[in-house]
Amino acid sequence: MATSSQQDEPVQYQSPRRVQVWFLSRSRRRWKQKYQQLKQEAKRLRNRVADVTKSREKWRAEVEQLRQQLQRCEEELATLKAPPIQAEAKKKSAARLVGAAG
């Protein structure tokens, strides 16, 4: 029962009120400053993530475009390297004619 009577009574601090106010206001100021810095850091990091994501998408699109261009160039090169079909057919038919005549 002695503890219940102690809970009803207000706590008497040894420090004067002005010191308590100064300490608590300083603590609050520091907490607010820390929170503001964390908020700024979070915003900076969000912006950086957005920038990196945007840059990555740009590079991916450019790479995809270059891959398609490379594929077209390889196809064109393959058609240029391949011997012409009509000229080859003419050579074969001419050879048959020469062989039959000779």
Distance bins in CASP14 RR format, pairs under 12 A and 6 or more apart:
PFRMAT RR
TARGET T0000
AUTHOR 0000-0000-0000
RMODE 2
METHOD distances of the structure
MODEL  1
1 7 0 0 0 0 0 1 0 0 0 0 0
1 8 0 0 0 0 0 1 0 0 0 0 0
2 8 0 0 0 0 0 1 0 0 0 0 0
2 9 0 0 0 0 0 1 0 0 0 0 0
3 9 0 0 0 0 0 1 0 0 0 0 0
6 12 0 0 0 0 0 1 0 0 0 0 0
11 20 0 0 0 0 0 1 0 0 0 0 0
12 20 0 0 0 0 0 1 0 0 0 0 0
13 19 0 0 0 0 1 0 0 0 0 0 0
13 20 1 0 0 1 0 0 0 0 0 0 0
13 21 0 0 0 0 0 1 0 0 0 0 0
13 23 0 0 0 0 0 1 0 0 0 0 0
13 24 0 0 0 0 0 1 0 0 0 0 0
14 20 0 0 0 0 0 1 0 0 0 0 0
15 21 0 0 0 0 1 0 0 0 0 0 0
15 22 0 0 0 0 1 0 0 0 0 0 0
15 23 1 0 0 1 0 0 0 0 0 0 0
15 24 0 0 0 0 0 1 0 0 0 0 0
16 22 0 0 0 0 1 0 0 0 0 0 0
16 23 0 0 0 0 0 1 0 0 0 0 0
17 23 0 0 0 0 0 1 0 0 0 0 0
17 24 0 0 0 0 0 1 0 0 0 0 0
18 24 0 0 0 0 0 1 0 0 0 0 0
18 25 0 0 0 0 0 1 0 0 0 0 0
19 25 0 0 0 0 0 1 0 0 0 0 0
19 26 0 0 0 0 0 1 0 0 0 0 0
20 26 0 0 0 0 0 1 0 0 0 0 0
20 27 0 0 0 0 0 1 0 0 0 0 0
21 27 0 0 0 0 0 1 0 0 0 0 0
21 28 0 0 0 0 0 1 0 0 0 0 0
22 28 0 0 0 0 0 1 0 0 0 0 0
22 29 0 0 0 0 0 1 0 0 0 0 0
23 29 0 0 0 0 0 1 0 0 0 0 0
23 30 0 0 0 0 0 1 0 0 0 0 0
24 30 0 0 0 0 0 1 0 0 0 0 0
24 31 0 0 0 0 0 1 0 0 0 0 0
25 31 0 0 0 0 0 1 0 0 0 0 0
25 32 0 0 0 0 0 1 0 0 0 0 0
26 32 0 0 0 0 0 1 0 0 0 0 0
26 33 0 0 0 0 0 1 0 0 0 0 0
27 33 0 0 0 0 0 1 0 0 0 0 0
27 34 0 0 0 0 0 1 0 0 0 0 0
28 34 0 0 0 0 0 1 0 0 0 0 0
28 35 0 0 0 0 0 1 0 0 0 0 0
29 35 0 0 0 0 0 1 0 0 0 0 0
29 36 0 0 0 0 0 1 0 0 0 0 0
30 36 0 0 0 0 0 1 0 0 0 0 0
30 37 0 0 0 0 0 1 0 0 0 0 0
31 37 0 0 0 0 0 1 0 0 0 0 0
31 38 0 0 0 0 0 1 0 0 0 0 0
32 38 0 0 0 0 0 1 0 0 0 0 0
32 39 0 0 0 0 0 1 0 0 0 0 0
33 39 0 0 0 0 0 1 0 0 0 0 0
33 40 0 0 0 0 0 1 0 0 0 0 0
34 40 0 0 0 0 0 1 0 0 0 0 0
34 41 0 0 0 0 0 1 0 0 0 0 0
35 41 0 0 0 0 0 1 0 0 0 0 0
35 42 0 0 0 0 0 1 0 0 0 0 0
36 42 0 0 0 0 0 1 0 0 0 0 0
36 43 0 0 0 0 0 1 0 0 0 0 0
37 43 0 0 0 0 0 1 0 0 0 0 0
37 44 0 0 0 0 0 1 0 0 0 0 0
38 44 0 0 0 0 0 1 0 0 0 0 0
38 45 0 0 0 0 0 1 0 0 0 0 0
39 45 0 0 0 0 0 1 0 0 0 0 0
39 46 0 0 0 0 0 1 0 0 0 0 0
40 46 0 0 0 0 0 1 0 0 0 0 0
40 47 0 0 0 0 0 1 0 0 0 0 0
41 47 0 0 0 0 0 1 0 0 0 0 0
41 48 0 0 0 0 0 1 0 0 0 0 0
42 48 0 0 0 0 0 1 0 0 0 0 0
42 49 0 0 0 0 0 1 0 0 0 0 0
43 49 0 0 0 0 0 1 0 0 0 0 0
43 50 0 0 0 0 0 1 0 0 0 0 0
44 50 0 0 0 0 0 1 0 0 0 0 0
44 51 0 0 0 0 0 1 0 0 0 0 0
45 51 0 0 0 0 0 1 0 0 0 0 0
45 52 0 0 0 0 0 1 0 0 0 0 0
46 52 0 0 0 0 0 1 0 0 0 0 0
46 53 0 0 0 0 0 1 0 0 0 0 0
47 53 0 0 0 0 0 1 0 0 0 0 0
47 54 0 0 0 0 0 1 0 0 0 0 0
48 54 0 0 0 0 0 1 0 0 0 0 0
48 55 0 0 0 0 0 1 0 0 0 0 0
49 55 0 0 0 0 0 1 0 0 0 0 0
49 56 0 0 0 0 0 1 0 0 0 0 0
50 56 0 0 0 0 0 1 0 0 0 0 0
50 57 0 0 0 0 0 1 0 0 0 0 0
51 57 0 0 0 0 0 1 0 0 0 0 0
51 58 0 0 0 0 0 1 0 0 0 0 0
52 58 0 0 0 0 0 1 0 0 0 0 0
52 59 0 0 0 0 0 1 0 0 0 0 0
53 59 0 0 0 0 0 1 0 0 0 0 0
53 60 0 0 0 0 0 1 0 0 0 0 0
54 60 0 0 0 0 0 1 0 0 0 0 0
54 61 0 0 0 0 0 1 0 0 0 0 0
55 61 0 0 0 0 0 1 0 0 0 0 0
55 62 0 0 0 0 0 1 0 0 0 0 0
56 62 0 0 0 0 0 1 0 0 0 0 0
56 63 0 0 0 0 0 1 0 0 0 0 0
57 63 0 0 0 0 0 1 0 0 0 0 0
57 64 0 0 0 0 0 1 0 0 0 0 0
58 64 0 0 0 0 0 1 0 0 0 0 0
58 65 0 0 0 0 0 1 0 0 0 0 0
59 65 0 0 0 0 0 1 0 0 0 0 0
59 66 0 0 0 0 0 1 0 0 0 0 0
60 66 0 0 0 0 0 1 0 0 0 0 0
60 67 0 0 0 0 0 1 0 0 0 0 0
61 67 0 0 0 0 0 1 0 0 0 0 0
61 68 0 0 0 0 0 1 0 0 0 0 0
62 68 0 0 0 0 0 1 0 0 0 0 0
62 69 0 0 0 0 0 1 0 0 0 0 0
63 69 0 0 0 0 0 1 0 0 0 0 0
63 70 0 0 0 0 0 1 0 0 0 0 0
64 70 0 0 0 0 0 1 0 0 0 0 0
64 71 0 0 0 0 0 1 0 0 0 0 0
65 71 0 0 0 0 0 1 0 0 0 0 0
65 72 0 0 0 0 0 1 0 0 0 0 0
66 72 0 0 0 0 0 1 0 0 0 0 0
66 73 0 0 0 0 0 1 0 0 0 0 0
67 73 0 0 0 0 0 1 0 0 0 0 0
67 74 0 0 0 0 0 1 0 0 0 0 0
68 74 0 0 0 0 0 1 0 0 0 0 0
68 75 0 0 0 0 0 1 0 0 0 0 0
69 75 0 0 0 0 0 1 0 0 0 0 0
69 76 0 0 0 0 0 1 0 0 0 0 0
70 76 0 0 0 0 0 1 0 0 0 0 0
70 77 0 0 0 0 0 1 0 0 0 0 0
71 77 0 0 0 0 0 1 0 0 0 0 0
71 78 0 0 0 0 0 1 0 0 0 0 0
72 78 0 0 0 0 0 1 0 0 0 0 0
72 79 0 0 0 0 0 1 0 0 0 0 0
73 79 0 0 0 0 0 1 0 0 0 0 0
73 80 0 0 0 0 0 1 0 0 0 0 0
74 80 0 0 0 0 0 1 0 0 0 0 0
74 81 0 0 0 0 0 1 0 0 0 0 0
75 81 0 0 0 0 0 1 0 0 0 0 0
75 82 0 0 0 0 0 1 0 0 0 0 0
76 82 0 0 0 0 0 1 0 0 0 0 0
79 85 0 0 0 0 0 1 0 0 0 0 0
82 88 0 0 0 0 1 0 0 0 0 0 0
83 89 0 0 0 0 0 1 0 0 0 0 0
83 90 0 0 0 0 0 1 0 0 0 0 0
83 91 0 0 0 0 1 0 0 0 0 0 0
83 92 0 0 0 0 0 1 0 0 0 0 0
84 90 0 0 0 0 1 0 0 0 0 0 0
84 91 0 0 0 0 0 1 0 0 0 0 0
85 91 0 0 0 0 0 1 0 0 0 0 0
85 92 0 0 0 0 0 1 0 0 0 0 0
86 92 0 0 0 0 0 1 0 0 0 0 0
86 93 0 0 0 0 0 1 0 0 0 0 0
87 93 0 0 0 0 0 1 0 0 0 0 0
87 94 0 0 0 0 0 1 0 0 0 0 0
88 94 0 0 0 0 0 1 0 0 0 0 0
88 95 0 0 0 0 0 1 0 0 0 0 0
89 95 0 0 0 0 0 1 0 0 0 0 0
89 96 0 0 0 0 0 1 0 0 0 0 0
90 96 0 0 0 0 0 1 0 0 0 0 0
90 97 0 0 0 0 0 1 0 0 0 0 0
91 97 0 0 0 0 0 1 0 0 0 0 0
91 98 0 0 0 0 0 1 0 0 0 0 0
92 98 0 0 0 0 0 1 0 0 0 0 0
92 99 0 0 0 0 0 1 0 0 0 0 0
93 99 0 0 0 0 0 1 0 0 0 0 0
93 100 0 0 0 0 0 1 0 0 0 0 0
94 100 0 0 0 0 0 1 0 0 0 0 0
94 101 0 0 0 0 0 1 0 0 0 0 0
95 101 0 0 0 0 0 1 0 0 0 0 0
95 102 0 0 0 0 0 1 0 0 0 0 0
96 102 0 0 0 0 0 1 0 0 0 0 0
END
